Amino acid sequence: MKTKTVSRFAVTSALALSIVMPQLHSNANAENAVLVNENFDSLQNGMLPSGWKVVEGQGTVQDGKLLLSSTATNKPARVVVPLADDNNGNYVFEADMTFKSAVEDTRWASLMYRVQNDNYPYYQFAVRRGTTALNGIEFAERTEKNAWNVMETNFHSQNFEYDKSYRLKVVASKNRVQQYINGQLVIDTAAASKYSDGTVGFQAAGSTVQYDNVKVTPFNGELPDIKNSGALLPEEPATNMVNAPTLIAGPEAGGDTDKTSSALLKIEESNGTLLANGEPLVEQLQSLKGKKIPVLHVEQIGLEEALVDALNETTTTDVQVVSSDTAIVEAVKDLNPKIRGGLYYGKSSLNKHDLQQIAEDVHGSGSKMVMIPQHNLIADNVYYLHNRMVSVWGIGGDTMEETHALLHAGVDGIVTNAPSIAVKAFGQYPENTIIQRPIVAAHRGVPSQAPENTMAGYRLAYDLGADQIETDVQRTKDGQLVIMHDNTVDRTTNGTGAVDALTLEEIRALDAGVKYDQKFAGEKVPTFKEFLQGFKGKNVLLLVELKDKGIEQQVIDEIKSEGMMDQVSIQSFYLDSMQTMNNISPELPIGYLFSASVPKTVEAKLQNAKKMVDYGTMNDVNLNASYGSIYEEYIQYSRQRGQMSMHWTFRAEDPFAEKLKQGMIGPITDYTQWLTASPIQLETPIKKLNLNVGKTHTVQAKAKVSYRVDQRELIKTELFVAEDNGVVKVNGNTVEAVSRGTAQVFVKHTFTMLGQEWNLVSEPLEVTVK
């Protein structure tokens, strides 16, 4: 298995990381005057070009560069540049920028434009030294009240290095603005409508920065409509299933692609040309643009650069590449880490060892999804992979029987050559049907019933049927790993003090249960090793949150010492910590915890979803956002692109139910019992039934009560017919043959969960009446 290194995030070749720069349609020509053209070479140290003005802080020319120095964000350095003609605010403003130092990675520098009154308000293109942060790049307004209004953010593929020059560019045209780094479009907005003209300038905040090769030229053309550069959310089939899979048109689907989100293209090379399903790849990519997400299935080694060239030529940035060879996926992602990867598993059988290897290979190759033929997919296999944050696409669904089998296996996507059959099947289920119960993570155990982060709470979570048990790990004064959420022991124990200021012996002497309830008196703060050993070999995944940086290797060492690498998933609010973890143990599922506000408009919601999926893909992490950060479009966008995530922390029933209906698959909750008390699957003893006219048959279904325990119970059910064609009648659990023909009969169990009614439905029973 290939070891991940930072080289995956250090792509500087012409193979672009993100949106390729679109053609700018401008009427500007050689006769247009250059408004500013300055390289500072002729200026003495301590000078500024004629008319340039320091409006705040320190700014001067040093050694042929404009040097701005600021010790803190509340003490910025700003220089404004006069424009004899600002072309009504329509111009291209570009300069080389070099960080010399920064107080910390959150500090920034910017190009200011449409500056009013030679001071403020204005817009700016701000770049943090830590540009890989979600807000590493900004389109922001300094308002009339001299306050910040950050309107759009994005991230870059790597942090800006000290003493390295980067070319920044702003194209401003009416209300449209595009911002570029080294030719890569990083912000594309239509929100620049408040200030329609104005001068330009430079700023540093908490940093020392050089600017050089400044150029401002008129822009007299039109930028493309923002809607044409937005995120794609293909329409899905109408269904009452709350977490239905996405549909992917197979290579033989032909014109039957309605309601599919993606199209699977089998890539081959012929006489130096890449073909997709037998047609030129470039033509296929162009035909799918704005309609479907291309999924490229590649098995021939050596096509990676040509493949990425074709993507760049067609400005295709929303794409998935899958292969049975992880080296091919890794090579493509080395060229462009924003391309989503996937594994194709085509073997004839699938055992537990294979499942473990799939999970390792998916994560180890920087992917998040696997495609598996329908004959290898049962609910238990999908559950194993889901629990390890692997999205599963089933290949099949070319018949109604196959489609329903894939639905009940719980897949996230169906790759089918007959999408119209799947669309029909999707419409056969009653309201609020849960096909696959979500993966439930017990947050710090079960704090609603036992003290958090104690073995008593963890054991209860296991007994209640939690699929994952979430915990928090940090290090003591003497370098030992213990379980504790807060930085101090004050809230949850009878002691006081910071965890990193106490020894293991001191922490173990505390009582972690008595504050919760006297009946839990004597509960100890667990060590990480004790937590691991408590669930070694059990059918449960341990979701481990790192509360400290610098403990990554120690955490992995303890997991490996217990032989539990296949039982653990890691997450943290520290992205750099998770990048370190990816380099140490690339085969593990890694999650980045974050919280963000929900955009107001549908367009902004889709752009945000695109940014987040790109961010997770580039950094090879699952996006374990707070539940308040996600919304229906976000969930659908992620699922269409083979992404799974866990979401925290549910403590109220209404938002829990709302997110389930929107399709969320991974809740983290203090109330594990709210979901695990419900059955997960209905099974009928037969799938086909032959009856003569006038005869009846009673169907008695059983319910599988847990993913973990192979136990089934009789349960109250009733039959229903999805499409009443007059062949049968149903009454309770009895079906009566009425006339000759074939009908599909389903078993349904209705139950209450989260204060609402939900339905569990079996695979259809095919009834033939003779």
KEKOL-856138 format. One record per residue (C-alpha): x, y, z; residue in one letter. Coordinates in steps of 0.1 Angstrom, whole numbers, plus 5000, padded with zeros to 4 digits. Layout:
# residues N
XYZA/...
# end
This chain:
# residues 770
500050005000M/501350344991K/502150575021T/500550915018K/502951205018T/502651575016V/503551554979S/499851494972R/499151844984F/502052014967A/501052004931V/502452304911T/502452174876S/500152294848A/497752024857L/495452254876A/494052174910L/490652334907S/488652534883I/490652594852V/490752964843M/487853034819P/488153234787Q/487553594796L/485653764768H/487054114767S/487054394742N/490354524756A/493154554730N/496654684726A/495255044724E/493855024760N/496055214784A/497755024812V/496455194843L/499355094866V/502654914857N/505154924886E/508054694895N/509754934920F/513254874906D/513955244900S/512855354935L/515255414964Q/514655244997N/512155435019G/510255574988M/506855514973L/505855564937P/504355904930S/500855944944G/500955624963W/499855684999K/500255505032V/496855535049V/497655315079E/500655145094G/504055085077Q/504555065040G/507555155019T/509755034991V/512754815002Q/515154644978D/512854684948G/509754554965K/506754724982L/507054605018L/504154625042L/504554525079S/501954475105S/502354335141T/498654255146A/495354245127T/494154555147N/497254735135K/497154675097P/499454835071A/497654985041R/498755155009V/496455294983V/497255354947V/495755634927P/494155564893L/493855844868A/491055644852D/489455354871D/487455244840N/484255254862N/485754984885G/486154734856N/489754634856Y/492254354861V/494454404891F/497454174896E/500654164917A/503253914930D/502853864968M/505453704991T/504953635028F/508153725047K/506653655082S/503353615100A/502353625136V/500553295130E/498953115101D/495653295104T/497253625096R/496853765061W/497554005033A/495354135005S/494754324973L/492254594980M/490054724951Y/487254964944R/488555164973V/486355454982Q/487655794995N/491255664994D/490555475026N/487355275030Y/484955115022P/486354874997Y/486554504986Y/489554284991Q/491153964980F/492553835013A/494953545015V/495953395049R/499453245053R/497552925062G/495652915029T/494652555033T/492152665060A/488452665049L/488653045051N/492253065038G/491053285009I/488353555012E/486253794991F/485454055018A/484054395022E/485354665045R/482054845051T/481155215055E/481255155093K/484855035089N/483854675098A/484454345081W/481854165060N/483353845047V/481053735019M/482853435004E/485653205014T/487652924998N/490952735004F/494152664985H/495852334978S/498852425001Q/499752695026N/501652985012F/505352935018E/507553205032Y/509853375007D/507953234978K/506153454953S/502553394943Y/500753584915R/497453724927L/494853854903K/491454024905V/489154064875V/486354304884A/483454364860S/480254534872K/478954314901N/481154014890R/484553944905V/486953664899Q/490053614921Q/493053394911Y/496153254926I/498853154900N/496153134873G/493852914894Q/490353064900L/489653054937V/486753294942I/483953354917D/481253584929T/478453814918A/478254004951A/480354304942A/477354534936S/477654794964K/480854974951Y/480955004913S/484255204910D/487255304930G/491055274933T/493254984943V/495654914972G/497554664993F/497254555029Q/499054335055A/497454225088A/499654055114G/502253985087S/505154125068T/504554105030V/506254204998Q/504454304966Y/506054334932D/505254354895N/501954544900V/499754584870K/496254724865V/494654714831T/491054794819P/488554514815F/485854604791N/484254264785G/481854034804E/482553764829L/480453454824P/477053434842D/477753304877I/475053034872K/477052884845N/480052834868S/478052704898G/477852354914A/475852084897L/473051904916L/471451654891P/467751574897E/467051244916E/464051014912P/460951094932A/460750864962T/459350844998N/462550675010M/464350905033V/467850805024N/467550674988A/470750604969P/471850804939T/471650664904L/474650624881I/474050554844A/475950244834G/478050234802P/475250054783E/472450284795A/472250454761G/469550724762G/468050584794D/469650834818T/466751024832D/467051094870K/470650974871T/473251194888S/476351044872S/477450854841A/480050574843L/482550594814L/484850304807K/488150454796I/490450294770E/493250424748E/493250364711S/495850514687N/496750784712G/493150884718T/491350834751L/487950674745L/485050664769A/482450394762N/483950374727G/483650754720E/486351024724P/486651114760L/486751484754V/483551474734E/481851264762Q/482951514788L/481651804768Q/478351634763S/477951564801L/478951924812K/476252074833G/474151764831K/475851464848K/478851394869I/481451184850P/482750874867V/485750744848L/486550374852H/490250324843V/492149994844E/495050064820Q/498150194837I/499850494821G/496850694811L/496750924841E/498451234826E/496351214794A/493251174815L/493951484836V/494851674804D/491451584790A/489751704822L/491652034820N/490952074783E/487252044790T/487452234823T/485951934840T/486551974878T/483651774892D/484751414885V/485351074900Q/488050824889V/487650454899V/489850154893S/490549814907S/494249924908D/494850164937T/498050284920A/496050434892I/493850624916V/496850744935E/498650864904A/495551064893V/495251224927K/498951304928D/498351504896L/495151664909N/494151594946P/490751744940K/489751454918I/487651214938R/488850854938G/487050524941G/487850154942L/486349894918Y/485949544934Y/485249284907G/486048954924K/483548674924S/483248654962S/483548874992L/484548755026N/485548935059K/489148965049H/488149115016D/485949365033L/488849475056Q/491149505026Q/488549715007I/488349955036A/492049985038E/492550025001D/489750284997V/491250505024H/494850425016G/494350544980S/492750874991G/489250754980S/485950734998K/483850504976M/483850144963V/481849994934M/480849634939I/478649404918P/475249324931Q/475848954937H/478449044964N/476249284982L/474249195013I/473249435041A/475949305064D/478749375039N/477449725032V/477149785070Y/480749685076Y/481949935050L/479650215060H/480850175096N/484350245082R/483250545063M/483250385028V/480450475005S/479150174985V/477850184950W/476249864938G/476549754902I/473349604889G/469749714891G/469149614855D/465949424867T/463349514892M/464449234915E/468149344914E/467149704921T/465149614952H/467949384964A/470449674961L/468049914979L/467649675008H/471449605010A/471649975019G/473850094990V/474550464985D/474550444948G/473250214921I/475150174888V/472550054863T/472150014826N/468350044831A/467750364851P/464050374842S/463550044862I/465250194892A/463150514889V/460050294890K/461250104920A/462050414939F/458450524936G/456950204952Q/457650284988Y/455450455014P/456150785031E/459050795055N/460450465046T/463850395061I/465650145038I/468950165057Q/468950265093R/471750525098P/475050445114I/474650555150V/477650685170A/477250695208A/478651035218H/480950985248R/478950675256G/475350745265V/475351075285P/471651065286S/471850755308Q/475350725322A/478350955330P/480151055299E/483450905288N/483350625314T/483550255308M/480050225323A/478750455297G/480650285269Y/479349935279R/475850075280L/476250215245A/477349875233Y/474449705250D/472049945234L/473349855200G/475450155190A/477350105158D/480150335168Q/481350445203I/482750795202E/485450905227T/487951185234D/491651135239V/494251365254Q/497651335272R/498551365308T/501451555324K/503451235324D/502651145288G/499850895292Q/496750885270L/493450915289V/489850965280I/488551315287M/486651575267H/487351895285D/490852035290N/490252015327T/488751745350V/486551995368D/483151935351R/483051555351T/485051445381T/485351535418N/488751685411G/490152005396T/492952095373G/494152075336A/494551725322V/498051805310D/499051935344A/498051615362L/499751275362T/497950955352L/498050845389E/496451175400E/493651145373I/492950775381R/492450875417A/489451085408L/485850975407D/484251025372A/480750895381G/479651045414V/478751385400K/476351225375Y/474650995400D/475650835432Q/474950495417K/477950545394F/480350645423A/483750485419G/483850515381E/487450595370K/488650805341V/489650535316P/492950515299T/492950495261F/494350145264K/491550045288E/488950175264F/490449985235L/490749665254Q/487149685265G/485949645229F/488649445213K/487249195188G/483649315193K/481449415164N/481649785171V/483750065157L/485550315180L/485350675168L/488350845185V/488551225187E/492051365193L/491751665217K/495551735216D/497951785187K/501251585188G/499651265201I/498951105167E/501850855167Q/501250755203Q/497550695195V/498350475166I/501050285185D/498450195212E/495850095186I/498449875169K/499549725201S/496049595206E/495749475170G/492649695165M/493449905134M/490349755116D/488149875145Q/489050245147V/488150575130S/489950895139I/488651255140Q/489651595152S/488951975149F/492652015140Y/493051955103L/496851955104D/496551675130S/494451475107M/496851535078Q/499551395101T/497351095109M/496851035072N/500551025066N/501150785096I/498150555089S/496650625055P/494450305057E/492350455085L/489150655080P/489951015091I/487351285099G/487651655101Y/485251815126L/483952155119F/480952385122S/479752645098A/476652865090S/474152755063V/474152985033P/470853165025K/470253094988T/470152764969V/472952874947E/475152964977A/474252634994K/475452444963L/478552644961Q/479252574997N/478652204992A/481052204963K/483652384983K/483352145012M/483451824991V/486551964973D/488052045007Y/487451695021G/488751534989T/491951734987M/492751675024N/491551315023D/489151345052V/485451275059N/483651605066L/482251535101N/480251865104A/477951965131S/474351885122Y/473552255121G/476052295093S/474352045069I/471252085048Y/469351885022E/471352004992E/474551945010Y/473551585019I/472451514984Q/475551674968Y/477851464990S/475951144984R/476051194946Q/479751214949R/480350904970G/481051085003Q/480050965038M/480251155071S/479351155107M/477451455122H/477351585158W/475751615183T/472051535184F/470351605217R/466851695206A/464351485186E/463051735161D/466351825144P/467351455145F/464151365126A/464551655102E/468151555092K/467151185088L/464451285064K/466951485044Q/469051175040G/471751195067M/473450865073I/475750925103G/474351085134P/476451125166I/474151145196T/473851145233D/470650935228Y/471750625211T/468550445223Q/466350675201W/467450495170L/468750155181T/465450065198A/463950025163S/464349725140P/466549765110I/465249515084Q/462249305075L/462648965060E/460048735044T/460448355042P/459848355005I/460348604976K/458048444951K/454548304955L/452248124931N/448548124938L/445448014919N/442548264915V/440548284947G/443248144970K/444948324999T/448248315016H/449348475049T/452848625049V/454548635083Q/457748855083A/460448875108K/462549175118A/466249185122K/466749385154V/470349485152S/473249525127Y/475549355152R/473449065165V/472148795142D/468748795159Q/465248805143R/461848855160E/458248835149L/456849185145I/453549345137K/453249405100T/450749455072E/450949405034L/450549665007F/450549664969V/452649944953A/450749934920E/447149804922D/446749624889N/443749414900G/445749094903V/445649064941V/443949214972K/445549245006V/444049245040N/446449265070G/449049005063N/446948805039T/447148825001V/444248704980E/444548604943A/441948794922V/442848754886S/445648614865R/448848814863G/451748924884T/451849174913A/454449294937Q/453449274974V/455449445002F/455449385039V/455449705060K/456049765097H/455150115110T/456950235142F/457450545162T/460850705165M/461851055174L/458251145180G/457251055144Q/456050765124E/458350575101W/458050275079N/460249965075L/459549775043V/460649435030S/461849344995E/458849284973P/457148944972L/456448854936E/452948704934V/451948514903T/448248434899V/447348154876K/
# end
